[in-house]
Amino acid sequence: MLRPVKKEYGQHFLVDRNILDVIGRLAQLGADDVVLEIGPGQGVLTRYLAERVRLVHAVEIDRTLEPELAGLPGNAAVLFGDALQIELPQDATKLVANLPYNVATPLVVESLDGLPNVGLWCVMVQREVADRFFAEPGTKEYGAVSVLIQLAAERTGFHPVSRTVFRPPPNVDSALVAFRRTELPANYRRVKEVVTAAFAHRRKTLPNSLALAGRASREQAAEALATVGRAPETRAEALAPYEFLALTEALE
């Protein structure tokens, strides 16, 4: 059913069912899976998932979609609220979603340590966001999100997606990206603080960026960089994810 969309929620509803089997393959769906879907929209993906897994938790911010989600299968539970604000189901083993574009990055980053039972992600995001997730150091796409995801997961699949699978069609290209949890570093929360501060002022040297963010003095940051074999003129984009682990330990 055609209905108005709300731009403030970044809504682009799936309308082409051919993409569903691609999602199912990349998500490696199994009968025992408990899936978290954020932004179910009109429930096209939700119904597909419910037919293949044990339980689907669908989190939707737009209450005007309630009538369209009322007829979902019994193993699909809808929770209305802002996924960045409410407590998400902790029993989810996979996160499979056509993520709202305006909140996709923070949702993924927060789920890495906020949803420790999730072992696999398969998410539809803007193509440029998907490219950032597993970008290489030194590239323009490489940033804080690249470091944080690569410290926690490895990519298992990637599939470009046509704009025509959505209504309304977005003005940007999209992609499905799948990744599997590896092992979350024990000091991940501290690493997240350092990484966020390091990229807060991307054009500045890493010591200057950390100092401006209040994470360390320039002198402390320069000394910590020296312990990982890097010069004080180094910028955050030059460090590989594993180097941020060592940098965080040196700063502590």
PAPA-853251 format. One record per atom (N, C-alpha, C, CB): x, y, z; residue in three letters. Coordinates in steps of 0.1 Angstrom, whole numbers, padded with zeros to 4 digits, always signed. Glycine has a CB too. Layout:
N
XYZAla...
***
This chain:
252
+0008-0012+0000Met+0000+0000+0000Met+0009+0012+0000Met-0010+0000+0012Met+0006+0022-0009Leu+0013+0034-0010Leu+0009+0043+0002Leu+0012+0041-0023Leu+0018+0049+0008Arg+0015+0058+0019Arg+0026+0069+0020Arg+0014+0051+0033Arg+0023+0081+0026Pro+0033+0091+0027Pro+0044+0086+0036Pro+0027+0104+0032Pro+0057+0091+0033Val+0068+0087+0042Val+0072+0100+0050Val+0080+0082+0034Val+0079+0097+0061Lys+0083+0108+0070Lys+0098+0110+0068Lys+0079+0106+0084Lys+0102+0121+0062Lys+0116+0124+0059Lys+0124+0124+0072Lys+0117+0136+0051Lys+0118+0129+0083Glu+0126+0130+0095Glu+0130+0117+0101Glu+0118+0138+0106Glu+0124+0106+0096Tyr+0128+0093+0100Tyr+0136+0085+0090Tyr+0115+0084+0103Tyr+0140+0092+0079Gly+0148+0086+0069Gly+0142+0074+0063Gly+0161+0082+0075Gly+0128+0075+0061Gln+0121+0063+0056Gln+0123+0061+0041Gln+0106+0064+0059Gln+0127+0049+0037His+0127+0044+0023His+0123+0029+0024His+0141+0046+0016His+0110+0026+0021Phe+0105+0013+0023Phe+0109+0003+0012Phe+0089+0014+0024Phe+0112-0009+0016Leu+0115-0019+0006Leu+0102-0023-0001Leu+0121-0032+0013Leu+0103-0023-0014Val+0091-0027-0022Val+0094-0038-0032Val+0085-0015-0030Val+0107-0041-0034Asp+0111-0052-0044Asp+0115-0064-0036Asp+0123-0047-0053Asp+0107-0074-0036Arg+0109-0086-0028Arg+0120-0095-0033Arg+0096-0095-0028Arg+0126-0092-0045Asn+0137-0100-0050Asn+0150-0098-0041Asn+0140-0096-0064Asn+0150-0086-0034Ile+0162-0084-0026Ile+0162-0092-0013Ile+0163-0069-0023Ile+0150-0097-0010Leu+0148-0104+0003Leu+0157-0117+0004Leu+0134-0108+0005Leu+0158-0124-0007Asp+0166-0136-0007Asp+0181-0133-0006Asp+0163-0145-0020Asp+0185-0122-0011Val+0199-0117-0010Val+0201-0115+0005Val+0202-0105-0018Val+0192-0108+0012Ile+0193-0105+0026Ile+0194-0118+0034Ile+0182-0096+0031Ile+0185-0128+0030Gly+0185-0140+0037Gly+0198-0148+0036Gly+0173-0149+0032Gly+0204-0147+0024Arg+0216-0155+0022Arg+0228-0148+0030Arg+0220-0155+0007Arg+0229-0135+0029Leu+0240-0128+0036Leu+0238-0129+0051Leu+0240-0114+0032Leu+0225-0130+0056Ala+0223-0131+0070Ala+0224-0145+0075Ala+0209-0125+0073Ala+0225-0154+0066Gln+0227-0169+0070Gln+0216-0173+0080Gln+0241-0171+0077Gln+0204-0170+0077Leu+0193-0172+0086Leu+0191-0187+0089Leu+0180-0167+0080Leu+0188-0189+0102Gly+0186-0203+0107Gly+0173-0203+0116Gly+0198-0208+0115Gly+0168-0215+0117Ala+0155-0217+0125Ala+0156-0213+0139Ala+0150-0231+0124Ala+0168-0213+0145Asp+0169-0209+0159Asp+0173-0195+0162Asp+0180-0218+0166Asp+0174-0187+0151Asp+0179-0173+0152Asp+0168-0164+0159Asp+0182-0167+0139Asp+0173-0155+0167Val+0165-0144+0172Val+0170-0131+0166Val+0165-0143+0188Val+0162-0125+0157Val+0166-0114+0149Val+0161-0101+0154Val+0162-0116+0134Val+0169-0091+0155Leu+0165-0077+0157Leu+0165-0070+0144Leu+0175-0070+0167Leu+0153-0064+0141Glu+0151-0056+0129Glu+0148-0042+0134Glu+0140-0062+0120Glu+0155-0032+0130Ile+0153-0018+0133Ile+0148-0011+0121Ile+0166-0011+0139Ile+0136-0005+0122Gly+0130+0002+0111Gly+0122-0008+0102Gly+0140+0009+0103Gly+0113-0016+0107Pro+0106-0025+0098Pro+0097-0019+0087Pro+0097-0034+0106Pro+0093-0006+0089Gly+0085+0001+0079Gly+0071-0006+0078Gly+0092+0001+0066Gly+0068-0011+0066Gln+0056-0017+0063Gln+0056-0033+0065Gln+0051-0015+0049Gln+0068-0037+0070Gly+0068-0051+0074Gly+0072-0061+0063Gly+0056-0055+0080Gly+0077-0057+0052Val+0080-0066+0041Val+0091-0075+0045Val+0084-0058+0028Val+0102-0070+0050Leu+0113-0078+0055Leu+0109-0086+0068Leu+0126-0069+0058Leu+0102-0080+0076Thr+0098-0086+0089Thr+0090-0099+0086Thr+0088-0077+0097Thr+0081-0099+0077Arg+0074-0112+0073Arg+0083-0122+0068Arg+0063-0109+0063Arg+0092-0118+0059Tyr+0102-0127+0054Tyr+0110-0134+0065Tyr+0111-0120+0044Tyr+0115-0125+0074Leu+0123-0131+0085Leu+0115-0140+0094Leu+0129-0119+0093Leu+0103-0136+0097Ala+0095-0144+0106Ala+0092-0158+0101Ala+0082-0137+0109Ala+0092-0160+0088Glu+0090-0173+0082Glu+0102-0182+0083Glu+0086-0171+0067Glu+0113-0176+0087Arg+0126-0184+0086Arg+0133-0185+0100Arg+0135-0178+0076Arg+0129-0177+0110Val+0137-0177+0122Val+0127-0179+0134Val+0144-0164+0124Val+0133-0181+0146Arg+0124-0184+0157Arg+0117-0172+0162Arg+0133-0189+0169Arg+0123-0160+0162Leu+0117-0148+0168Leu+0123-0136+0161Leu+0119-0147+0183Leu+0114-0126+0158Val+0118-0113+0153Val+0114-0102+0163Val+0113-0111+0139Val+0123-0094+0167His+0120-0082+0174His+0121-0070+0164His+0130-0080+0187His+0110-0064+0161Ala+0110-0053+0152Ala+0108-0040+0159Ala+0099-0055+0141Ala+0117-0031+0158Val+0117-0018+0166Val+0113-0007+0156Val+0130-0015+0173Val+0102+0000+0158Glu+0098+0010+0148Glu+0095+0023+0156Glu+0085+0005+0141Glu+0100+0034+0151Ile+0098+0047+0157Ile+0084+0053+0153Ile+0109+0056+0154Ile+0079+0050+0141Asp+0067+0057+0136Asp+0055+0049+0139Asp+0069+0058+0120Asp+0047+0054+0149Arg+0035+0048+0153Arg+0024+0048+0143Arg+0030+0054+0166Arg+0025+0056+0133Thr+0014+0056+0123Thr+0015+0043+0114Thr+0016+0068+0114Thr+0026+0036+0116Leu+0027+0023+0109Leu+0021+0011+0116Leu+0042+0020+0106Leu+0015+0014+0128Glu+0010+0003+0136Glu+0000-0005+0129Glu+0004+0009+0149Glu-0010+0001+0122Pro-0020-0008+0115Pro-0014-0018+0105Pro-0030+0001+0108Pro-0003-0013+0098Glu+0003-0022+0088Glu+0012-0033+0094Glu+0012-0013+0079Glu+0016-0031+0107Leu+0024-0041+0113Leu+0016-0050+0123Leu+0035-0034+0121Leu+0003-0047+0123Ala-0006-0054+0133Ala-0008-0069+0128Ala-0019-0047+0134Ala-0007-0071+0115Gly-0010-0085+0110Gly+0002-0094+0108Gly-0017-0084+0097Gly+0013-0091+0115Leu+0025-0099+0114Leu+0023-0112+0120Leu+0037-0091+0120Leu+0031-0122+0116Pro+0031-0135+0123Pro+0033-0134+0138Pro+0041-0145+0116Pro+0029-0145+0145Gly+0029-0144+0159Gly+0043-0144+0165Gly+0023-0156+0165Gly+0053-0148+0157Asn+0067-0148+0162Asn+0074-0135+0159Asn+0075-0160+0157Asn+0067-0125+0155Ala+0072-0112+0152Ala+0067-0102+0162Ala+0070-0107+0138Ala+0075-0097+0171Ala+0071-0088+0182Ala+0075-0074+0178Ala+0076-0092+0196Ala+0065-0064+0178Val+0068-0051+0174Val+0069-0042+0187Val+0057-0045+0165Val+0080-0035+0187Leu+0083-0025+0198Leu+0084-0011+0193Leu+0096-0029+0206Leu+0075-0002+0197Phe+0075+0011+0192Phe+0084+0020+0201Phe+0061+0017+0191Phe+0093+0027+0194Gly+0102+0036+0201Gly+0114+0039+0193Gly+0106+0030+0215Gly+0123+0048+0198Asp+0135+0052+0191Asp+0146+0042+0195Asp+0139+0067+0196Asp+0151+0035+0186Ala+0161+0025+0188Ala+0174+0030+0195Ala+0165+0018+0176Ala+0176+0043+0194Leu+0188+0049+0200Leu+0185+0053+0214Leu+0193+0061+0192Leu+0173+0052+0218Gln+0169+0057+0232Gln+0164+0046+0241Gln+0159+0068+0231Gln+0157+0036+0235Ile+0151+0026+0243Ile+0161+0014+0246Ile+0138+0021+0237Ile+0157+0006+0255Glu+0165-0006+0258Glu+0161-0017+0247Glu+0163-0012+0272Glu+0171-0021+0240Leu+0168-0031+0229Leu+0169-0045+0234Leu+0179-0029+0218Leu+0162-0054+0228Pro+0161-0068+0233Pro+0175-0075+0233Pro+0152-0077+0224Pro+0179-0080+0245Gln+0193-0085+0246Gln+0194-0099+0242Gln+0196-0084+0261Gln+0183-0106+0238Asp+0184-0120+0234Asp+0186-0121+0219Asp+0171-0127+0237Asp+0187-0110+0211Ala+0189-0110+0197Ala+0203-0116+0194Ala+0188-0097+0191Ala+0203-0125+0184Thr+0216-0132+0180Thr+0220-0126+0166Thr+0214-0147+0179Thr+0211-0119+0159Lys+0215-0113+0146Lys+0207-0100+0145Lys+0212-0122+0134Lys+0214-0090+0138Leu+0207-0078+0135Leu+0206-0077+0120Leu+0215-0065+0141Leu+0194-0077+0115Val+0191-0077+0101Val+0181-0066+0098Val+0185-0091+0096Val+0184-0056+0090Ala+0176-0045+0089Ala+0179-0037+0077Ala+0176-0036+0101Ala+0169-0030+0072Asn+0170-0019+0062Asn+0171-0006+0071Asn+0158-0018+0052Asn+0182-0003+0075Leu+0184+0008+0086Leu+0180+0022+0080Leu+0198+0008+0091Leu+0173+0029+0089Pro+0170+0043+0085Pro+0184+0050+0083Pro+0162+0050+0096Pro+0185+0057+0072Tyr+0198+0063+0068Tyr+0203+0073+0078Tyr+0196+0070+0054Tyr+0194+0080+0084Asn+0199+0091+0093Asn+0205+0086+0106Asn+0188+0101+0096Asn+0202+0073+0110Val+0208+0068+0122Val+0215+0055+0121Val+0196+0066+0132Val+0218+0051+0109Ala+0225+0038+0106Ala+0238+0037+0113Ala+0226+0036+0091Ala+0247+0047+0112Thr+0260+0045+0118Thr+0260+0044+0133Thr+0269+0057+0113Thr+0253+0053+0140Pro+0253+0052+0155Pro+0246+0039+0159Pro+0246+0064+0161Pro+0236+0034+0152Leu+0229+0022+0156Leu+0239+0010+0155Leu+0217+0019+0147Leu+0247+0009+0144Val+0256-0002+0143Val+0267-0001+0153Val+0262-0002+0129Val+0273+0011+0155Val+0284+0013+0165Val+0279+0009+0179Val+0289+0027+0164Val+0268+0014+0183Glu+0263+0012+0196Glu+0260-0003+0199Glu+0251+0020+0200Glu+0256-0010+0188Ser+0252-0024+0189Ser+0264-0033+0192Ser+0244-0029+0177Ser+0276-0029+0188Leu+0288-0037+0189Leu+0291-0041+0203Leu+0300-0030+0183Leu+0289-0032+0213Asp+0291-0035+0227Asp+0278-0035+0234Asp+0301-0026+0233Asp+0268-0028+0229Gly+0255-0028+0236Gly+0246-0040+0234Gly+0248-0016+0231Gly+0249-0048+0224Leu+0241-0060+0221Leu+0251-0072+0220Leu+0232-0059+0208Leu+0257-0076+0231Pro+0268-0086+0231Pro+0264-0100+0225Pro+0273-0088+0244Pro+0251-0103+0225Asn+0247-0116+0220Asn+0246-0116+0205Asn+0235-0120+0226Asn+0246-0104+0198Val+0245-0104+0184Val+0258-0109+0178Val+0242-0089+0179Val+0258-0119+0170Gly+0270-0124+0164Gly+0271-0121+0149Gly+0270-0139+0166Gly+0260-0116+0143Leu+0261-0113+0128Leu+0252-0102+0125Leu+0257-0126+0120Leu+0256-0093+0117Trp+0249-0082+0112Trp+0247-0083+0097Trp+0256-0068+0116Trp+0235-0080+0092Cys+0233-0078+0078Cys+0224-0066+0076Cys+0226-0091+0071Cys+0230-0055+0072Val+0223-0042+0072Val+0223-0035+0058Val+0228-0033+0083Val+0212-0029+0055Met+0211-0021+0043Met+0214-0007+0047Met+0197-0022+0036Met+0224-0001+0041Val+0228+0013+0044Val+0232+0020+0031Val+0240+0013+0054Val+0234+0033+0033Gln+0239+0041+0021Gln+0253+0035+0017Gln+0241+0056+0025Gln+0255+0035+0004Arg+0267+0029-0001Arg+0280+0035+0005Arg+0268+0030-0017Arg+0280+0048+0007Glu+0292+0054+0012Glu+0294+0050+0027Glu+0291+0070+0011Glu+0283+0047+0034Val+0284+0043+0048Val+0289+0028+0048Val+0270+0043+0055Val+0284+0020+0039Ala+0289+0006+0038Ala+0304+0006+0035Ala+0281-0001+0027Ala+0309+0015+0026Asp+0323+0016+0023Asp+0331+0020+0035Asp+0325+0026+0011Asp+0326+0028+0043Arg+0333+0033+0055Arg+0335+0021+0065Arg+0326+0044+0062Arg+0326+0013+0066Phe+0326+0002+0076Phe+0339-0006+0076Phe+0315-0007+0075Phe+0344-0009+0064Phe+0356-0017+0063Phe+0367-0011+0054Phe+0353-0031+0057Phe+0367+0003+0055Ala+0377+0010+0047Ala+0391+0008+0053Ala+0374+0025+0048Ala+0401+0010+0044Glu+0415+0008+0048Glu+0421+0021+0054Glu+0423+0003+0036Glu+0430+0020+0063Pro+0437+0032+0068Pro+0443+0040+0057Pro+0448+0028+0078Pro+0443+0053+0058Gly+0449+0062+0048Gly+0439+0066+0037Gly+0461+0055+0043Gly+0427+0060+0036Thr+0418+0063+0026Thr+0408+0074+0031Thr+0410+0051+0021Thr+0401+0081+0022Lys+0392+0091+0027Lys+0380+0086+0034Lys+0388+0100+0015Lys+0377+0073+0031Glu+0365+0067+0037Glu+0368+0062+0052Glu+0361+0055+0029Glu+0381+0060+0055Tyr+0385+0055+0068Tyr+0382+0065+0079Tyr+0400+0051+0068Tyr+0376+0061+0089Gly+0373+0070+0101Gly+0370+0062+0113Gly+0361+0079+0097Gly+0364+0069+0123Ala+0362+0062+0136Ala+0353+0050+0135Ala+0355+0072+0145Ala+0343+0051+0126Val+0334+0039+0125Val+0341+0027+0119Val+0322+0042+0117Val+0351+0030+0110Ser+0359+0019+0104Ser+0367+0012+0115Ser+0368+0025+0093Ser+0373+0019+0123Val+0381+0014+0134Val+0373+0005+0144Val+0389+0025+0142Val+0362+0011+0148Leu+0354+0005+0158Leu+0348-0008+0153Leu+0343+0014+0163Leu+0343-0008+0141Ile+0337-0020+0136Ile+0348-0031+0133Ile+0329-0017+0123Ile+0359-0027+0128Gln+0369-0037+0124Gln+0376-0043+0137Gln+0380-0030+0116Gln+0375-0036+0148Leu+0380-0041+0160Leu+0371-0052+0166Leu+0383-0030+0171Leu+0359-0052+0162Ala+0349-0061+0167Ala+0344-0072+0157Ala+0337-0053+0172Ala+0346-0070+0144Ala+0339-0078+0134Ala+0348-0080+0122Ala+0325-0073+0131Ala+0344-0089+0114Glu+0350-0091+0100Glu+0339-0092+0090Glu+0359-0104+0100Glu+0341-0086+0078Arg+0331-0086+0068Arg+0329-0100+0062Arg+0334-0076+0057Arg+0317-0104+0060Thr+0314-0117+0054Thr+0306-0116+0041Thr+0306-0125+0063Thr+0301-0104+0038Gly+0293-0102+0025Gly+0291-0088+0022Gly+0280-0110+0026Gly+0289-0085+0009Phe+0286-0072+0004Phe+0278-0073-0009Phe+0300-0064+0001Phe+0268-0065-0010His+0259-0065-0022His+0254-0051-0025His+0248-0075-0020His+0258-0045-0037Pro+0252-0032-0041Pro+0237-0034-0043Pro+0259-0027-0054Pro+0230-0023-0040Val+0215-0024-0041Val+0210-0012-0050Val+0208-0024-0027Val+0201-0016-0059Ser+0195-0006-0068Ser+0186+0004-0060Ser+0188-0012-0080Ser+0185+0016-0065Arg+0176+0025-0058Arg+0162+0021-0061Arg+0179+0040-0064Arg+0159+0013-0071Thr+0145+0010-0074Thr+0139+0000-0065Thr+0145+0004-0088Thr+0146-0006-0055Val+0140-0015-0046Val+0133-0008-0035Val+0151-0024-0040Val+0134+0006-0034Phe+0128+0014-0023Phe+0117+0023-0029Phe+0138+0022-0016Phe+0108+0026-0020Arg+0098+0037-0022Arg+0098+0046-0010Arg+0084+0031-0026Arg+0100+0059-0012Pro+0105+0065-0024Pro+0119+0062-0027Pro+0103+0080-0024Pro+0124+0062-0040Pro+0138+0059-0043Pro+0147+0069-0036Pro+0140+0058-0058Pro+0157+0065-0029Pro+0166+0075-0023Pro+0175+0082-0034Pro+0176+0068-0013Pro+0181+0093-0030Asn+0189+0101-0039Asn+0204+0096-0039Asn+0189+0115-0036Asn+0206+0085-0031Val+0220+0080-0030Val+0219+0065-0033Val+0225+0083-0016Val+0231+0059-0036Asp+0232+0045-0038Asp+0232+0038-0024Asp+0244+0041-0046Asp+0228+0025-0024Ser+0227+0017-0012Ser+0235+0004-0013Ser+0213+0014-0008Ser+0237-0003-0002Ala+0244-0016-0003Ala+0240-0024+0010Ala+0260-0014-0004Ala+0240-0037+0008Leu+0239-0046+0019Leu+0253-0050+0023Leu+0231-0059+0015Leu+0256-0049+0036Val+0269-0053+0041Val+0266-0063+0053Val+0278-0041+0046Val+0273-0074+0053Ala+0272-0084+0064Ala+0286-0085+0070Ala+0267-0097+0058Ala+0285-0087+0084Phe+0298-0089+0091Phe+0295-0097+0103Phe+0304-0076+0095Phe+0305-0104+0107Arg+0304-0114+0119Arg+0313-0109+0130Arg+0308-0128+0114Arg+0308-0111+0142Arg+0316-0107+0154Arg+0328-0116+0155Arg+0307-0108+0167Arg+0339-0109+0159Thr+0351-0117+0161Thr+0353-0117+0177Thr+0364-0110+0154Thr+0360-0108+0182Glu+0362-0107+0197Glu+0363-0093+0201Glu+0374-0116+0201Glu+0354-0089+0210Leu+0355-0075+0214Leu+0366-0073+0224Leu+0341-0071+0220Leu+0375-0063+0221Pro+0386-0060+0231Pro+0380-0057+0245Pro+0394-0048+0226Pro+0388-0062+0255Ala+0383-0060+0269Ala+0382-0045+0272Ala+0393-0067+0279Ala+0390-0037+0267Asn+0389-0022+0270Asn+0382-0015+0259Asn+0404-0017+0272Asn+0372-0021+0252Tyr+0366-0015+0241Tyr+0360-0001+0243Tyr+0355-0024+0236Tyr+0354+0001+0255Arg+0348+0014+0258Arg+0358+0025+0259Arg+0340+0013+0271Arg+0370+0022+0264Arg+0380+0032+0265Arg+0386+0034+0251Arg+0392+0027+0274Arg+0387+0023+0243Val+0392+0025+0229Val+0382+0034+0221Val+0394+0011+0222Val+0369+0032+0223Lys+0359+0040+0216Lys+0361+0055+0219Lys+0345+0035+0220Lys+0364+0058+0232Glu+0366+0072+0236Glu+0378+0078+0229Glu+0368+0073+0251Glu+0389+0070+0228Val+0401+0075+0222Val+0399+0076+0207Val+0413+0065+0224Val+0393+0066+0200Val+0391+0067+0186Val+0382+0079+0182Val+0385+0054+0181Val+0371+0081+0190Thr+0362+0092+0187Thr+0370+0105+0188Thr+0350+0091+0197Thr+0378+0106+0199Ala+0385+0119+0200Ala+0396+0121+0190Ala+0392+0119+0214Ala+0402+0110+0186Ala+0413+0110+0175Ala+0408+0115+0162Ala+0419+0097+0174Ala+0395+0112+0159Phe+0390+0116+0146Phe+0381+0128+0147Phe+0382+0104+0140Phe+0380+0134+0159Ala+0371+0145+0161Ala+0376+0157+0153Ala+0370+0149+0175Ala+0389+0158+0150His+0395+0169+0143His+0404+0163+0132His+0402+0180+0152His+0398+0158+0122Arg+0404+0149+0113Arg+0417+0155+0106Arg+0395+0145+0102Arg+0417+0168+0103Arg+0428+0174+0096Arg+0439+0178+0105Arg+0423+0187+0089Arg+0437+0176+0118Lys+0448+0180+0128Lys+0456+0167+0131Lys+0442+0186+0140Lys+0468+0169+0136Thr+0476+0158+0140Thr+0469+0151+0152Thr+0490+0162+0145Thr+0472+0138+0154Leu+0465+0131+0164Leu+0467+0137+0178Leu+0470+0116+0164Leu+0479+0141+0182Pro+0480+0147+0195Pro+0472+0160+0197Pro+0495+0151+0197Pro+0471+0168+0186Asn+0463+0180+0187Asn+0448+0176+0188Asn+0465+0189+0175Asn+0444+0166+0181Ser+0430+0162+0181Ser+0426+0157+0195Ser+0427+0152+0170Ser+0434+0148+0200Leu+0432+0143+0214Leu+0431+0154+0224Leu+0442+0132+0217Leu+0440+0164+0223Ala+0441+0175+0232Ala+0428+0183+0231Ala+0453+0183+0230Ala+0424+0186+0219Leu+0412+0195+0217Leu+0400+0188+0222Leu+0410+0198+0202Leu+0400+0174+0222Ala+0388+0167+0226Ala+0389+0165+0241Ala+0387+0154+0219Ala+0400+0169+0248Gly+0401+0167+0262Gly+0405+0153+0267Gly+0389+0172+0269Gly+0410+0145+0257Arg+0413+0131+0261Arg+0427+0130+0266Arg+0411+0122+0248Arg+0436+0139+0262Ala+0450+0138+0267Ala+0457+0151+0263Ala+0458+0126+0261Ala+0468+0154+0270Ser+0476+0166+0266Ser+0483+0162+0253Ser+0485+0171+0277Ser+0488+0173+0246Arg+0496+0170+0234Arg+0509+0162+0237Arg+0500+0183+0227Arg+0515+0165+0249Glu+0527+0158+0253Glu+0524+0143+0256Glu+0533+0164+0265Glu+0513+0141+0263Gln+0509+0127+0266Gln+0506+0119+0253Gln+0497+0126+0276Gln+0499+0125+0244Ala+0495+0119+0232Ala+0508+0116+0223Ala+0485+0127+0224Ala+0517+0125+0223Ala+0529+0123+0215Ala+0537+0112+0221Ala+0538+0136+0215Ala+0538+0111+0234Glu+0545+0100+0241Glu+0539+0086+0238Glu+0546+0102+0256Glu+0525+0086+0238Ala+0518+0074+0235Ala+0520+0070+0221Ala+0503+0076+0238Ala+0520+0079+0212Leu+0523+0076+0198Leu+0537+0070+0196Leu+0522+0088+0189Leu+0546+0075+0203Ala+0560+0070+0202Ala+0561+0055+0206Ala+0569+0078+0211Ala+0552+0051+0216Thr+0552+0037+0220Thr+0547+0028+0210Thr+0544+0035+0233Thr+0539+0033+0200Val+0535+0024+0189Val+0543+0027+0176Val+0520+0027+0187Val+0554+0034+0178Gly+0563+0036+0167Gly+0558+0047+0157Gly+0565+0024+0159Gly+0550+0056+0161Arg+0545+0067+0153Arg+0550+0080+0157Arg+0530+0067+0153Arg+0552+0089+0147Ala+0557+0103+0149Ala+0546+0111+0155Ala+0564+0109+0137Ala+0550+0122+0162Pro+0539+0131+0167Pro+0531+0138+0156Pro+0545+0141+0176Pro+0536+0138+0144Glu+0529+0145+0133Glu+0518+0136+0127Glu+0538+0150+0122Glu+0517+0124+0132Thr+0508+0114+0126Thr+0493+0118+0128Thr+0510+0100+0133Thr+0485+0116+0118Arg+0471+0118+0119Arg+0463+0105+0122Arg+0465+0125+0106Arg+0451+0106+0127Ala+0444+0094+0131Ala+0442+0085+0119Ala+0430+0098+0137Ala+0440+0090+0107Glu+0436+0081+0096Glu+0448+0072+0092Glu+0433+0090+0084Glu+0460+0075+0097Ala+0472+0066+0094Ala+0472+0054+0102Ala+0484+0075+0095Ala+0466+0054+0114Leu+0467+0042+0123Leu+0457+0031+0119Leu+0465+0047+0138Leu+0462+0019+0120Ala+0454+0007+0118Ala+0446+0005+0130Ala+0462-0005+0114Ala+0435-0002+0129Pro+0427-0005+0141Pro+0434-0010+0153Pro+0415-0014+0138Pro+0443-0020+0151Tyr+0451-0026+0162Tyr+0460-0016+0168Tyr+0459-0038+0157Tyr+0464-0006+0161Glu+0473+0004+0167Glu+0466+0013+0177Glu+0479+0013+0156Glu+0453+0014+0175Phe+0445+0022+0185Phe+0443+0014+0198Phe+0431+0025+0179Phe+0444+0001+0197Leu+0444-0007+0210Leu+0457-0003+0218Leu+0443-0022+0207Leu+0468-0004+0211Ala+0481-0001+0218Ala+0481+0014+0222Ala+0493-0004+0208Ala+0476+0023+0214Leu+0476+0037+0218Leu+0468+0039+0230Leu+0470+0045+0206Leu+0456+0033+0231Thr+0448+0034+0243Thr+0455+0029+0256Thr+0434+0026+0241Thr+0461+0018+0255Glu+0469+0012+0266Glu+0480+0022+0270Glu+0475-0001+0263Glu+0487+0028+0260Ala+0498+0037+0264Ala+0492+0050+0270Ala+0505+0041+0251Ala+0480+0054+0266Leu+0474+0066+0272Leu+0470+0064+0286Leu+0463+0071+0264Leu+0466+0051+0289Glu+0461+0048+0303Glu+0473+0047+0312Glu+0454+0034+0303Glu
***
